[in-house]
Amino acid sequence: MDRVNPATGEALEPVEGHSDEDIEEALDRATATFESWRERSTIERRELLADAADVLRENTEEYAEIMTREMGKPISGAVSEVEKCAWVCDYYAETAGEHLADEALSSAPEANAFVSYEPLGPILAVMPWNYPFWQVFRFAAPHLTAGNVGLLKHASNVPECAMAIADVFERAGYPEDVFQSLLIGSDQVEAILQDDRLRAATLTGSEPAGRAVAETAGSELKKTVLELGGSDPFVVLDDADIAAAAATGASARTLNSGQSCIAAKRFIVHEDIYDEFLDEFTDEMDSLEVGDPTEENTDLGPQAREDLLNDLHDQVERTLDAGASLELGGEPMDRDGFYYPPTVLTDVPRDAAGACEETFGPVAPVFRVSDEAEAIELANDVEFGLGASVWTEDLDRGERVAREFEAGCCFVNQLVKSDPRVPFGGIKDSGYGRELAGHGIREFVNEKTVWIQKADGG
């Protein structure tokens, strides 16, 4: 697997991938390991997960530097990502027993009935490069603790991250092969999905990749969870705290250098406060420090690959050609590496690329609307439905608008985020199923109904 440091454009040492024979052996080992791993008590699995959290904290800088080197994440964000992975391990180490406890059901007077949550077996996780540790741990923490075993197919530009994650579980003392990283290409995924030894799959990534995985897994009657792209609306109503909305909006658009499925991607602003918000928002975007991702004061690093930079700029150019106005940025930066500046677009036609497509980088189209109803209509006028945010001083109004959003995660006076304590996922072309919280850990279990008929007189 060839790798490039996106901050410099220089090649990193290639990493040798796995062959089809290696995959075959990994599936055999996963199947054998599952038989013993499923018999471990939930308490034992939770203790190991707590140990994994300790490993993450003890080696935070090491893991953060790998992320920064492979995909250009600013080092402060990389450190935060490792810490968040430790948090999700802590969360399930504390709560998995509660989430997986038998659920008593009402039944006939002469019987007892309950639901038992039991593991399925080997699960394939197809994961993206943008949050190369967090995306994996929000899969692994719940589902290994539920008694499944994991096979990771990570993005091809972050193989060192994939190996480091496997190392976390090894250092924590997990039995060998409970979690395996497969360094393979996308062309090798279909055969794994079709293999009888694999029981389910999850994917975080693009809509085309999600459709391909869902189609193959569906033909095999295997459960899938998909977290796909997003074009999240960030709605600012006429009674919003403009300064807070502008500051948070700039962060929501540029976290991870703008490369996030749940980044705020369309800024929908009431006409009464449009000009003031645009001025403050543009100033906030312009104040962000773009630079070397290894430096602590860097807000935005490079885009992860050159082709992604080119795709983003093409979207900006097509949006401008369609009639939009450029308020800030708009050109790749003249320096080594794959850098794109914070960019603000206005007067964006609703059928332009910046309005209809997911822009995976620090590009913010700002729309003017006349009232709340138009804001909701525009917010929902996309094929995606991952997250949404609304800003208003009236919390009842905010809740009402949040209920109108066609999205899986809706926030009032807060940016969209994933949190171990609440379920996360989308609707429409943003996928289906949920990760995190109790909802997430029960996605890949057999919800087995058990009915116990009492003996006469019992």
Steps between C-alpha positions, in 0.01 A plus 500: 500500500653828387470796737562874471543755777227751406677786679806472275396293200794269571470123482497299821638149523255259332324238711462145376139393460330168565433238235185298440672214680558725800130590502403134493719429801367804685141385453591155629665649807209738561252214487699286741564788737134594511406165651710567809456878512122477509528286812692766690283681750392855428694601810824359357445670166424831674820474703703451183331802343594710801859381449479613135401847623812502717719401204356786294569754772851371566591527130297801392787690338621194308159431349428867432825541309412203277169664406666833428767337286263286292199726444606847611278547803616795714681352797268657758204337328686169479568506874131575564403210277708252700350636821151456357579140412599443863169659602291260290694210651429636848134544414440143391724359773257662742167448322521190278361279773192720529452526122532124448304380802207269435179697441197360679179488296138470592364157419237251606454454879635148477818599317808721519633675191804716432731621225863389512759707309752256354796561264488415131860415414766655276407851382671698225555872557579705190631830634608839358816705534359825641467390864724195472493404870158624615299339222657163580466523877135598489453169315741286700425616855134394503508205266804319638355551847174346382698184417558543128842496333612772260669513162609849394536609139640850543548766233806433287672829589508426876647149534728604786192614693340163434802315639520732800136432588561125493799569724275674756297183549813285514658724766175494696518121524217398265518143377675473167271548198206655685589805291693479173605773256490392136720716278301447183350693211135569433500238225549229765198595711229331294642152545517549877137612510400190305691265731277290727735554793422872510174583675452877459667820378513869572631779280574865556575673172358622174153431367629290203711287735202456732274392217756246381544347846126499568423335166748219550419444868128517428527228238655285775232603757763655727429790731666834416532840662593789271618849596542686173547858387324810617416855395398625840301824525602762757189715543530841663162653588426867553516477882833312515809607691686608187848511649467150648349362179776652285783374722357152537405490132860565395616216726221271379602558138876462548548226760744245361583753226137477387522127433210371706169341406325696776667834432262792450493524122210734414447820700136608483446844650187709562506817290454727804842408635666375180742789444617510860545124516686490166744770615574326830514153348738610222724667758503182708590288196771747394658494848570126491865398480581275202835329520723215607279241674779409739486850653274549801361835379381366164122504454488353148743256350510367144237303322579131533582429133572702189200358315273610785643852480436506125144372541425768758635779282300369205183527710586860590569591138176343380308683771653833398436426132134443593476858635622490861714775651834445672542669840816325618758248378416302190844393372742223605782649704837557337712278722619141527229253598128491432371815667167673436409819689179575689256598226165681520250509213179705475215536247530127438235366260311213655592267215873584515766257620546688828131457580438146380825310547694415812803730520766313694723790599490852650244645256189673638207606281276753679132528402251777577141397591195711579353300789510184708292300255736574212796411721353158577410442136854579384655299782312190386549559127788254458532125466703478819365479854786458745504801735346845537540799731274796581585819689237696693457659844154338525560139602140397432540637149829320465345168601214554256740564213720207600198272478442626143851414380534188287815375670619240748675742738354845573653758734372831636763768567779244458701356214422148387726248674527135590490416870519149653194574714257567211423302185658618175397438139305632204207456267444537125830474308694542824440137587317300765552337834650658810834509673580582864287493816278199568352519151842448345620205704178312416537537121715187464341257742237232476202639689391155604155451648493235772163370627501271806178317563451422870398154609144460620465669834841668463 
